[in-house]
Amino acid sequence: MSCGRARLWLGNGSSDESHHACGCRVDRRRRAEIDIAQAVKVILAVLRVGDNAYGVPIAKEIDDTGGRKVLLAALYVALDRLEQNGLVTSTYGDPTPERGGKAKRYFKVTAKGLKAVKDTQRAFTALWSGVPQLKGGTT
C-alpha cells in the first residue's frame, strides 16, 4: 500500500522494507525513496543551521520552523539518502566524553543540493503563481 505522496527516488536501499512517517509500507528492494517536500525541508534545515549541522540541531530547526516533530532515526535515513545522491556531505567530529566517546556527524549541503533546492523553489513558485485559489487570502 502506498500513501500516494510525491516522492523523489534516491539511490538504492539496503534493507527490504520500511514505513513512511505516514505509515505506508515502502519496498526498498527496487529503490530508496524520499518525499520531495521532506528532502527540501532537510536540506533547508541544514543550510539554516550552518557549520554545526548535526542531527539534533537539524531536527530542532525543522520542528521550530516547520512545526513538525522529526524522529532522529528518520532524519538520519533521509540524510543518508541525500548523501548517497550527492546533495549533502557528512564528516565526523572528534569523539567526546559527553557522548560516551561517540563522534558527532556534521552535514553540509553540496553545490548539487543547493541547485536542487533552488530549482525546486523556482518550480513551486511558477506553479503557485498560476493558481487563482491561492491569491489574496488564506482560504
C-alpha positions as CSV (number, residue, x, y, z in Angstrom):
1,M,0.0,0.0,0.0
2,S,1.3,3.5,-0.8
3,C,0.3,6.9,0.6
4,G,0.3,8.4,-2.9
5,R,2.5,11.3,-1.9
6,A,5.0,12.6,-4.4
7,R,8.4,11.0,-3.9
8,L,11.9,11.7,-5.1
9,W,13.6,8.4,-5.9
10,L,17.1,8.3,-4.4
11,G,19.7,5.6,-4.8
12,N,19.4,2.0,-3.8
13,G,18.0,1.0,-0.4
14,S,19.9,-1.5,1.7
15,S,17.0,-3.2,3.6
16,D,14.0,-4.8,2.1
17,E,11.2,-2.8,3.7
18,S,10.3,0.1,6.0
19,H,7.5,2.5,6.6
20,H,7.0,6.2,5.9
21,A,6.1,8.5,8.7
22,C,2.5,8.3,7.4
23,G,2.5,4.6,7.9
24,C,2.6,3.3,4.4
25,R,5.0,0.5,3.5
26,V,8.0,1.1,1.3
27,D,9.6,-1.7,-0.6
28,R,13.3,-0.7,-0.9
29,R,14.4,-3.7,-2.9
30,R,13.6,-1.6,-6.0
31,R,14.7,1.9,-5.0
32,A,15.2,4.1,-2.0
33,E,12.8,6.9,-1.9
34,I,12.3,10.1,0.0
35,D,9.4,12.6,-0.1
36,I,10.3,15.7,-2.2
37,A,9.0,18.1,0.4
38,Q,10.8,16.2,3.2
39,A,14.1,16.3,1.2
40,V,13.7,20.1,0.7
41,K,12.9,20.6,4.4
42,V,16.0,18.7,5.5
43,I,18.3,20.5,3.0
44,L,16.9,23.9,4.1
45,A,17.3,23.0,7.8
46,V,21.0,22.0,7.2
47,L,21.5,25.4,5.4
48,R,19.9,27.3,8.2
49,V,21.8,25.5,11.0
50,G,25.1,26.2,9.2
51,D,28.5,24.8,10.1
52,N,27.3,22.9,13.2
53,A,24.6,21.0,11.4
54,Y,24.3,17.6,13.0
55,G,21.2,15.5,13.9
56,V,19.8,17.3,16.9
57,P,20.0,20.9,15.7
58,I,18.7,19.9,12.2
59,A,15.7,18.2,13.8
60,K,15.1,21.2,16.1
61,E,15.3,23.6,13.1
62,I,12.6,21.5,11.3
63,D,10.5,21.5,14.4
64,D,10.9,25.2,15.1
65,T,10.4,26.5,11.5
66,G,8.2,23.7,10.1
67,G,6.1,23.0,13.1
68,R,6.7,19.3,12.8
69,K,8.5,16.9,15.1
70,V,11.1,14.8,13.5
71,L,12.4,11.5,14.8
72,L,16.2,11.4,14.7
73,A,16.3,7.9,13.1
74,A,14.0,9.1,10.3
75,L,16.2,12.2,9.8
76,Y,19.4,10.2,9.6
77,V,17.7,7.9,7.0
78,A,16.8,11.0,4.9
79,L,20.3,12.5,5.4
80,D,21.9,9.2,4.3
81,R,19.8,9.1,1.1
82,L,20.6,12.8,0.4
83,E,24.3,12.0,0.8
84,Q,24.1,8.9,-1.4
85,N,22.8,11.2,-4.1
86,G,25.4,13.9,-3.6
87,L,23.0,16.5,-2.2
88,V,24.8,16.7,1.2
89,T,28.1,15.5,2.6
90,S,29.0,14.5,6.1
91,T,32.1,14.4,8.3
92,Y,32.7,13.1,11.8
93,G,33.9,15.4,14.5
94,D,36.1,14.3,17.4
95,P,34.7,11.8,19.9
96,T,33.6,13.5,23.2
97,P,33.3,12.0,26.7
98,E,29.8,13.7,27.0
99,R,28.6,11.5,24.2
100,G,30.1,8.3,25.6
101,G,33.1,8.6,23.2
102,K,30.9,8.9,20.1
103,A,31.6,11.5,17.4
104,K,29.0,13.9,16.0
105,R,28.3,13.6,12.3
106,Y,28.2,17.0,10.7
107,F,26.3,17.7,7.4
108,K,26.9,20.3,4.7
109,V,24.8,20.9,1.6
110,T,26.7,20.4,-1.7
111,A,26.5,22.6,-4.8
112,K,24.3,20.0,-6.3
113,G,22.0,20.1,-3.2
114,L,21.8,23.9,-3.3
115,K,21.0,23.8,-7.0
116,A,18.2,21.2,-6.4
117,V,16.6,23.4,-3.7
118,K,16.8,26.5,-6.0
119,D,15.3,24.5,-8.9
120,T,12.5,23.3,-6.6
121,Q,11.8,26.8,-5.3
122,R,11.6,28.1,-8.9
123,A,9.3,25.2,-10.0
124,F,6.9,25.7,-7.0
125,T,6.9,29.5,-7.4
126,A,5.9,29.1,-11.1
127,L,3.2,26.5,-10.2
128,W,1.8,28.7,-7.3
129,S,1.7,31.8,-9.4
130,G,-1.0,30.4,-11.7
131,V,-3.5,29.2,-9.1
132,P,-6.3,31.7,-8.6
133,Q,-7.5,30.0,-5.4
134,L,-4.1,30.9,-3.7
135,K,-4.3,34.6,-4.5
136,G,-5.3,37.2,-2.0
137,G,-6.2,35.3,1.2
138,T,-5.8,32.3,3.4
139,T,-8.9,30.3,2.2
